[in-house]
Amino acid sequence: MEELLKAEHLSFAYRNNEEREEDEQTNVLDDVSLSVPKGQFLAVLGHNGSGKSTLAKHFNAILLPQGGVCYVKGIDTKEEDKLYDIRQTVGMVFQNPDNQIVATIVEEDVAFAPENLGLPPEEIRKRVDEALKDVNMYEYKDHAPHQLSGGQKQRVAIAGIIAMRPECIVLDEPTAMLDPRGRQEVLSTIRKLNREYGITVVLITHYMDEAAKADRVVVIDSGKLLMDGTPHAVFKQVDALKKVGLDVPQATELMKFLQEMGFDVDLECIDEKEAVEQISKLMEELHCQ
């Protein structure tokens, strides 16, 4: 599978004080190596301050490695003359959609990036319409963004990125400020972009149910890569996750409780459907006895 993003021995530190020495910096990423194949839906988990958002910003060259290397489609992000190509390949969506919305009309906001690319008007019109339809916001194209809900604003922000036609979208906790309905709207949009259009997705999140929908989950703790695997493989490590301050999906939590009660259940259970199957199987076995 073609490799789209790659970090090799990535290290980064924020300086606590400009006058302090190098060894008094705060290490945020420490020797992180990770590759993301084209078309994958990757979720990155970690508690606040773990380094997950710092990693995300390296994939868009917002931050540059202080140690190691970060590649986007084979391009070293430190190559200044390649910054345009990098950001054409990887789009970034942040936590607060208000920070990304720049126009007073929805369609004008989505058109902002294509216009700055110097595209002809007919191509801009086509991209704006397609992007708004992709996120189910076409009917709101003439609305003012401030009249929209949080989830709708975030979908407009995503449409603005889609209009640039990136191969990858990195989303840094895009649902953190949203209510449950808004979260569901945004997550459905992300999954559609990945499943139907093959866009590579890197989702930075602290919601376990969002990570459970991904193809792959990476856990970062204190700047180091702690776990890397499928959602089933990662979330069954309940005790290890709780040790670093993370939860697991409710279905996994239930299986863990039943297991501690002495029932023979599998911890590789991450959603309601799998939980129902396991409980039904358990009830059949108990009834047979």
C-alpha positions in Angstrom: 0.0 0.0 0.0 1.3 3.4 -1.0 2.8 5.4 2.0 1.4 9.0 2.2 2.6 10.2 5.6 5.8 9.1 7.4 7.5 10.2 10.6 11.0 8.9 11.3 12.4 9.3 14.9 10.4 12.6 15.2 11.2 14.8 18.1 9.9 18.2 19.1 10.1 20.5 22.1 8.4 23.8 23.0 10.7 26.2 24.7 9.4 27.1 28.2 11.1 30.5 28.1 13.1 32.0 25.3 16.0 32.7 27.6 16.3 29.2 28.9 18.8 26.7 27.7 18.0 23.8 25.3 17.8 21.2 28.1 15.1 23.2 29.8 12.7 22.8 27.0 9.5 20.8 27.3 9.7 17.7 25.2 6.4 17.0 23.5 7.4 14.4 20.9 10.2 11.9 21.7 11.5 9.6 18.9 8.2 8.9 17.2 8.2 6.8 14.1 4.9 6.3 12.2 3.7 5.8 8.7 0.2 6.2 7.3 -0.7 4.5 4.0 -2.9 6.1 1.4 -6.6 5.7 2.1 -6.3 4.7 5.7 -8.5 6.1 8.5 -6.1 6.6 11.4 -7.2 7.8 14.9 -4.6 9.2 17.3 -5.5 9.1 21.0 -3.8 10.6 24.0 -4.7 12.7 27.0 -4.2 16.5 27.0 -0.5 17.3 26.6 0.4 13.9 25.2 1.8 15.3 22.0 -1.0 14.2 19.6 -1.8 17.7 18.3 1.8 18.5 17.9 2.2 15.3 15.7 -0.8 16.4 13.6 0.8 19.8 12.9 3.9 18.1 11.6 1.9 16.4 8.9 0.9 19.8 7.5 4.3 21.4 8.1 2.8 23.9 10.5 5.6 22.6 12.8 8.9 21.3 11.6 10.9 18.5 13.3 13.6 19.4 15.7 14.9 15.9 15.5 14.1 13.2 12.9 12.2 13.7 9.6 8.6 14.0 8.5 7.6 13.1 5.0 4.4 14.0 3.1 4.2 11.9 -0.1 7.9 11.5 0.0 8.6 15.2 0.5 10.7 16.2 3.5 8.6 18.9 5.3 11.7 20.9 5.9 12.0 21.7 2.2 10.6 25.3 2.2 10.1 25.4 -1.5 7.8 22.4 -1.3 5.4 23.9 1.3 2.7 24.5 -1.4 2.9 20.9 -2.5 2.7 19.6 1.1 -0.4 21.7 1.9 -2.0 20.8 -1.3 -1.6 17.1 -0.3 -2.6 17.5 3.4 -5.5 19.7 4.5 -5.9 20.6 8.2 -9.1 21.1 10.2 -8.9 22.5 13.7 -10.9 22.3 16.9 -12.8 25.6 16.6 -14.4 26.1 13.1 -14.8 29.8 13.8 -11.0 30.1 13.4 -11.2 28.7 9.9 -14.2 30.5 8.5 -13.2 33.7 6.8 -16.2 34.8 4.8 -19.8 36.0 5.6 -21.5 33.6 3.2 -21.0 29.8 3.2 -20.2 29.3 -0.4 -17.7 32.3 -0.4 -15.9 30.7 2.5 -15.5 27.4 0.7 -14.4 29.2 -2.4 -11.6 31.1 -0.5 -8.9 28.5 -0.9 -9.6 27.6 -4.5 -9.6 31.3 -5.4 -6.1 31.7 -3.7 -4.9 28.8 -5.8 -5.7 30.9 -8.9 -8.2 28.5 -10.4 -10.6 29.6 -13.1 -14.1 30.7 -12.0 -15.8 27.7 -13.5 -13.5 25.3 -11.7 -14.0 27.1 -8.4 -17.8 26.9 -8.9 -17.6 23.2 -9.6 -15.4 22.5 -6.5 -17.5 24.6 -4.2 -20.7 22.9 -5.2 -19.2 19.4 -5.0 -17.5 20.1 -1.6 -20.8 21.4 -0.1 -22.7 18.4 -1.4 -20.0 16.0 0.0 -20.6 17.3 3.5 -24.4 17.7 3.1 -24.3 21.5 3.3 -25.3 22.5 -0.2 -28.7 23.8 0.8 -26.9 26.2 3.2 -24.6 27.7 0.6 -26.3 31.2 0.7 -26.4 31.2 4.6 -24.2 33.2 6.9 -21.9 31.0 8.8 -22.7 32.6 12.2 -26.3 31.4 11.7 -25.2 27.7 11.6 -24.8 25.2 14.4 -21.4 24.1 15.6 -21.6 20.9 13.7 -22.7 22.7 10.5 -19.8 25.2 10.9 -17.3 22.4 11.2 -18.7 20.7 8.1 -18.3 24.0 6.2 -14.7 24.2 7.4 -14.2 20.6 6.1 -15.8 21.6 2.8 -13.3 24.4 2.5 -10.5 21.9 2.8 -12.2 19.4 0.4 -12.4 22.1 -2.3 -8.6 22.1 -2.4 -8.8 18.4 -3.4 -6.3 17.1 -0.8 -5.3 13.5 -0.7 -5.3 13.6 3.1 -7.2 15.5 5.8 -5.8 15.8 9.3 -8.5 16.8 11.9 -7.3 18.1 15.3 -10.1 17.3 17.7 -12.8 18.6 15.3 -15.7 17.6 17.6 -14.3 18.7 21.0 -16.6 21.8 21.0 -19.7 20.2 19.7 -22.8 18.6 21.2 -23.6 14.9 20.5 -25.6 15.7 17.4 -22.9 17.9 16.0 -20.3 15.3 16.8 -22.3 12.6 14.9 -22.7 14.9 11.9 -19.0 15.6 11.6 -18.0 12.0 12.2 -20.4 10.8 9.5 -18.9 13.3 7.1 -15.3 12.1 7.9 -16.2 8.5 7.4 -18.0 9.3 4.1 -14.9 11.1 2.8 -12.7 8.2 3.7 -15.0 5.3 2.6 -16.5 6.8 -0.6 -13.7 9.1 -1.8 -10.6 7.3 -0.5 -9.3 10.4 1.3 -6.7 9.5 3.9 -7.9 10.6 7.3 -5.9 11.3 10.5 -8.3 12.1 13.3 -6.9 13.4 16.6 -9.5 12.8 19.2 -10.1 12.0 22.9 -13.4 10.3 22.2 -13.1 6.5 22.3 -16.3 5.9 20.2 -14.8 8.0 17.4 -11.5 6.1 17.4 -13.5 2.8 17.4 -14.7 3.7 13.9 -11.2 4.0 12.5 -9.2 1.4 10.6 -6.3 1.9 13.0 -5.6 3.5 16.4 -2.4 5.0 17.7 -2.0 5.9 21.3 0.6 8.6 22.3 1.6 9.2 25.9 4.2 11.7 27.1 5.4 12.1 23.5 6.0 8.5 22.9 4.2 6.0 20.7 2.6 3.6 23.2 0.2 1.5 21.1 -0.5 0.9 17.4 -3.1 -1.5 16.0 -6.7 -2.1 15.0 -9.3 -0.6 17.3 -10.1 -4.2 18.6 -6.4 -4.9 19.4 -5.9 -1.5 21.1 -9.0 -1.2 23.2 -8.8 -4.7 24.6 -5.8 -3.4 26.6 -8.2 -1.8 29.1 -5.8 -1.7 32.1 -2.9 -0.3 30.1 -5.1 2.5 28.6 -6.5 3.4 32.0 -3.0 3.6 33.4 -2.3 6.5 31.1 -5.6 8.2 31.8 -7.6 7.0 28.8 -11.0 5.3 28.7 -12.3 2.6 26.4 -15.6 2.3 24.5 -18.6 1.6 26.7 -19.0 -1.8 25.0 -15.5 -2.8 26.0 -16.0 -1.5 29.5 -19.1 -3.7 29.9 -17.1 -6.8 28.6 -14.4 -6.0 31.1 -16.9 -5.8 33.9 -18.5 -9.2 32.9 -15.1 -10.8 32.6 -14.2 -9.6 36.2 -17.5 -11.1 37.3 -16.2 -14.5 36.0 -18.0 -14.7 32.7 -16.3 -15.9 29.6 -16.5 -12.9 27.2 -14.1 -11.4 24.7 -12.6 -7.9 25.4 -12.3 -7.4 21.6 -15.7 -5.7 21.6 -15.9 -2.0 20.6 -19.5 -1.3 19.8 -23.1 -2.0 20.7 -23.7 -4.6 18.0 -20.7 -6.6 19.1 -21.8 -6.3 22.8 -25.3 -7.6 21.9 -23.8 -10.6 20.1 -21.6 -11.5 23.0 -24.3 -11.1 25.6 -26.7 -13.1 23.5 -24.1 -15.9 23.1 -23.4 -15.8 26.9 -27.2 -16.0 27.7 -27.5 -19.0 25.4 -24.6 -20.8 27.1 -26.0 -20.1 30.6 -29.4 -21.3 29.5 -28.0 -24.5 28.1 -26.3 -25.1 31.4 
